[in-house]
Amino acid sequence: MGKRRRCLLTLALPFLCFILCFLSVPVSHVYATEGGGTNAPLGAEDFMTGAAPPAGTQVFINYFQYYHAGTLNGNDGGKAAIPGLGNVKFNLDVAVEVLRYVDVTKWHILGGDFLWHFVLPIVYTHVNAAAGPVDLFTGTSTDLANIETGIGIHWHCKDINNVFAVDVVAPTGYYDMTDPSSIGRAYWSLDPLDAFTYLGGKNAPLPGFEVSTKVMYWLNSTNTQTHYRSGQEFAFDYAVGQHFGPWVVGATGFGHYQTTNDESFGKTAVDPFTGLPTGYMAKEFAVGPGVSVDIPHGCLTFKYFHDVMAQNVPVGDHFWLKWIFAW
């Protein structure tokens, strides 16, 4: 088999695996997860997300995120409201510190490098909501969130890098069904994913032009404390940018859409504000600027994005700072 054909085959493998995973699960209308939250780390990845370092390299990644939301959208994409009480007054502040270790091993599988990773998130959350004269809920928590780990394979071919992986999130975080600020989700999640990066080389039509995306499909188990099963989720992080020497400047963000009903005690979940059996429909999309600069042994990335579309989830502003160190 020629070099070009082998290259195309290894790049096609992760896409084929992801498509097979996606087609193996049922798809219906768009619905929300329990409490409007998710185990998916939305917006965490950006530039060069599909590019892993050479085999035998270890990587430490530190993510810091601050998120503030002053609005909660409802089922129609406008402000959430309770019949007879009016619009929900909502405030959410979240600070996240995430430690991630990645090991790109010297094991070669299907023409690529085998890798594994481990993610340890620590989260602060303060949330409160009211409608009319009624205080709906309030809470503050700081604790370990759900731990994530996974395995994957990295392929490289000319201007293209690709990683296919499968991640698992365990219900290790603090969870109290009576506390709206609970850090954990109290259920397992399985996530087949594909991370892709195209970076134009010196002979490309647009040298230094980059398109990167991480595409995920989340399968969630049932929360045994509440008997609530969050629907399956399709999500993607993205970045489009231009490289100028050690710098990258461009647009970043994420999209998040559910594909199956939420269920409570085996039945379609109701909207928590209206009480209607809508399945608590939800979707969201965020976009904003990002900049990254190479430093010794890694890079620093800062990005900001705003929720420009939101249904049954908060609307707010995301601030990220990411440090990558490889050795």
N, C-alpha and C positions, 0 to 999 in steps of 0.2 A: 504494500500500500504506500503511495507517495506521501511526501511530507505534507503537502497541501491538503490531501484528503484526510490524513490523520488529524490535522489541525482542526478541520471543519467538524470531524466526528466528535472529537473531545469537547468542542464548544457546544455541540448540539446535545450531548448527553445530559447536562444539568437541566436544560429547558424541557427535554423529554420527560425526565424524572418528575419535574414540578408539574407539568401538564397532567401526567398520569395520577399524581396525588390529588390534583384539583378535580379531575373527572371522576375520581373514586368516591366522592362525597356528594350528597344531594344538594341542589341549589333551588332556592325559592325567592321570596321577596326579601327586602332589606329590613332587618330588625336590630334592636340594640342589645347590649349585654347587661348583666345584673348591675344596677346602680349607675349605669352609663359609663362604667369603667372597663378596663381591659388589662390582660396580661401582656399585650403587645407593647414593646418600647417605641411608641410612635415618634418618628422624627429623629431618632438617635443617630442614624447613619446619613452620610452625605458624599463628599468627594472621595474618589478612589475606593468606594465601598466594596467593589468586587476584586480589588487587587490585594493579594496577600504577599508578604515578603518571601524570599527564597526558602527552600526546605532547610530545616535545622535552625530556624529563627524563632525566638520567643518574643512576645509582644505584651506590654502592659498598656492598657487604655484607661484613662480617667475621664469620665463624663460628669459634668455638672450642669444641671438644668434648673431654671426658675420659671414657674408658670403662674400667671395670675389671670383669673377670669372673673368678670363682674356681671356676667349674664348667663343664664341657662336657657337654651332654646328648647322649644317643645316639639310636638308631633308635626306641626305645620311649618317648621323652620323659623317661626317667630318666637318671641319670648314665651317661656312656659307660663301657664296660668291655671288657676284653680277656680272652677265655677263658683261664683258667689263671693270670692275673696280677691280676685284680680290677679295681676301679674306676680310671679314669684321674684322676690328680691334675693339675689344670690351673690355670694362672695366666696372665692376659692383661691388659696395660696398654697403652692407646692414647691418644695425645694428637694432636689434629688442629687445624691452623691453616689456614683456607680463606679465600682472597681471591676475591671475585666482583664482576665489573663487568656492569651491565645498562644497555642503551641503548634507551629507548622512543622510537622515531623519530617523525617527523611524516608518515611514509608510512601511508596508510589502505588497508586491504585487507579486503574482505568486511565492511565496516562497522566494523572494529576498527583498533587501532593496532599496527603491525608493530614487533616488538622482537627483540633478539638479546642473548646473554650469553656470558661466558667465565669459567670457574672454574679456579683454580689452588690445589690442595691440597698442604700439606706435612704429613707424618705421621711420628710416632715410635711404634714398636711394640716391646714386649718380650713374649715368649711362652715358656713352658716347659711340658712335660708329662712325666709319668712314670706307670708302672703297676707296682706291686710294687717289686722291686729294679731295674727297668729304666728308664733315662732314655730317653724316646721322642724328644724333640727340644727344642731351646732356640735362641733367637735374638733379636737386638736390631738394629733398623735405624732410621735417620732419613733421609728422602729425599723427593723430589718424588713424589707419587702420580700416577695417571692424570689427564690434563687433560680437562675436559668443556666443550663448547660447544653452542650450539643457537639456533634461531630460533622465533618464535611470534607469535601475534596475541592482543591483549587486547581484550575487550569489556566494556562497562559498561552496566547498565540498572537504574535505581532502586536497590534494595537489594542487587543481585547484581552480582558481578564474576566474570569467567571468562577464563582463559588456556588456549589450546591450543598446544602446542609440540612440537617434535621435537629431542631432544638426542642428541649423539654423544660417546662416551667413547673416547679414543685410548690405546693401550698405551704411554704415555710414562714411566710410573713404573719405579723400580728393581725388577728381577725376577731372581731366581736360583732355579731349580727345586730346588736343594738347601738353600735357606734358608727355614725356616718363617716368618720374620718379614718376608719380602719385601713391600715396600710396593705395588708394581704388580701388575696382574692378568694382563698379557701377552696380552690379547685385546681386540678391539673390542666395543663395545656400542652398540646403537641403542635409543632410548627415546622412543616417543610418549607424551605425558602430557597430563593435563588438571588445571588448578588452579582451584578453585572457592571463592568466599567469599560467604556471605550475612550481611549485617549489618543488623539491624532498625533502620529509621529512626524518627523521632519519631512517625509515625502507624502504626507496626507494632504487632501485638499485644504484642510484647516488645521495646520500644525498647532498643537497645544489645546485644541478644543476637546472638552470632556463631556460625556453623558454617563451618569451613574444611577443605578437604581437597585434597591433591595425589595424584592417582592415576596410577601409572606401569606400563608394561609393557616389560620389558627383553628384548631379543633379543641373544644373545651369539654371537660367532664362536668358532672353535677356537683353543686355545692351541697354536701350532705347535711349541713346545719340548717339550710333554708329550703332544700329540695328544689332549688332553682338551677336550671341549666342554661347558661348563656349560649347564644347562637354562634355559629361558625363565622369567622371574620376573614375578609380579604383586606390586606393592607400593603402599602408600599411607601418607602422613603425614596427621595429623588434629589439629584443635584445636576445642574447644567452650568458649566463654567468655562473660563478661559485661563490657561496657564501663562504667566509672565515670569519667567525665571523661577524663583522659589515660591512665588505667590500664585494663588488661585482665587478668582473672583467670579461669583455667579449667583444663581437662584437655587434655593433649597426648600424643602417642605415635605409633606406627607399626605397621603389619602387613606381613608379607613371606611370600609363599607361591610356591613354584615350580609350574609347570604342565606341564613336559615332563621327560623323563629326562635325566640327565647321561649322557654317553657317553665312553668311553675306547677309542681305536682303533676307533671305530665300534660298540662293543658297550656294553651297559648297565654303568654304573660299579658297582664293588663298594664295600661299606662298608669304610673304611680300618682299622677296628679288629677287625671280625669276619671280613673277607674274603668275606662273602656278597654275591652279586650283587643287592643290594636297590635299587640306583640311588641310594643315600645320601639317603634321604628326609628332608626338612626343612621346617620352617615356624616362624614366630616372631611374637609380638605383645608390644608394650610399652605401658605407660601410666603417667602421672604428672602432677603439677601444673606449671603454667606461668604466668608473669606477665610483662606487657609494659607499658612506659611510654613515652609520646611525649616526645621531646626536640627541640630545635631541629634542623630539617632531617631528622628521622628518628625512630628509636625504639631502645630497648634491650629485649631479651627474655632472660629466664633460665628454664630449664626443667630438670626432672629426670624421668626415667622408668626403670622397672625392667622387665626381661624377665619377663613373667608366664607366657608359654608359649614353649617352645623345644624343637625337635626337630633333633638333629644340628648344633646351633650353640651357642656359649657362652651362659651365663646371667649377666647382670651388671647394672650400674648406669650410666646415661648422664647426663652433666652437660653442658649447653649454655649458651653465652653468645653472643648475636647482636647486632651493631650495624649499623643501616641508616642511611646518610647519602645524601640526595638533593640534587641541585642542578640 
